[in-house]
Amino acid sequence: MSDQKRLFLVDAYALIFRGYYAFIKNPRINSKGIDTSAIMGFMNSLLDVIKRERPDHLAVCFDKGGSTDRVEMFEAYK
């Protein structure tokens, strides 16, 4: 087995949006009537990465609010 360690960097907002829109036609609603689709999708994806890939280290990254760095680097971004 390799001695190299594996670090996974996860784009949190990408998984949150993906989870929310995956269940858009059939949202996951809890007993209090709150839509938990984004949370469920995020956690399912994160746990799947951990189970399948077994990373040595994992970091979940969130973009800071109002960030313009990407647009400044690439004007056509989104």
N, C-alpha and C positions, 0 to 999 in steps of 0.2 A: 504494500500500500504506500502511496505517496506521502512524503513528509510535508508537502506544501499545505498550508492552511487556506481555506476558502472564505472570503468575505463577500457577503451579499448585501447590496444597497438597494433598498426597496423604496420606490416612489409612492408615498402614502396616498397622495391625492389621486393618482392614477388608479389605484386599487379601490379607493372610496367611490369615485365616479363610476368605475366599471361595475362595482357591486350594486350601486343604486340603479343604474340603467339596465343591468341584467335582469332585474326583477320589476321593471317599470310596468309591465302588463299584469303582473301578479305579485304585488308588493307584500312583504313580510310585515305584518302588523302584530304588535304584542298585545297583551291583555288590557293595557291602558290606552290602546288605540294609536300608539306611536309607530310610525314607519321605521323599522329597523333593518331595511334592505341593505343600506350602505354598510352598516356595522357587520351584518352577517356576511355579505360578500367580501368585505375586507378581511375579516377573520378567517373565512374559508380559504381565501387565496394565500394568506400568510401562513396558515397551518399546513397547507398543501406544499408550499415551498420548503418549509422546515422538514416535513415528512419525506418528500421526494428527494430533495437535494442534500439534506443533512449538513448545512453549512457549519463551519467552525465558529464564525462570527456573523452577526446579522445586525444591520442598522436600518431603521425605518426613518426616512427623511421627509420632512414637510417643507414646502416652499414658504418663505415668509410672505405675509400679506402685502400686496401692492408692489411686488417685485417687478422691475422693468428690465432686469439684466438680459433675459432671453430676447426680448424685443430689440434691445440695443445691439445685441450681437447679430440678430437675424430679423430684419424689419418685417418680413412676411410671416413671422411666427404667429400662429393662430389668427 
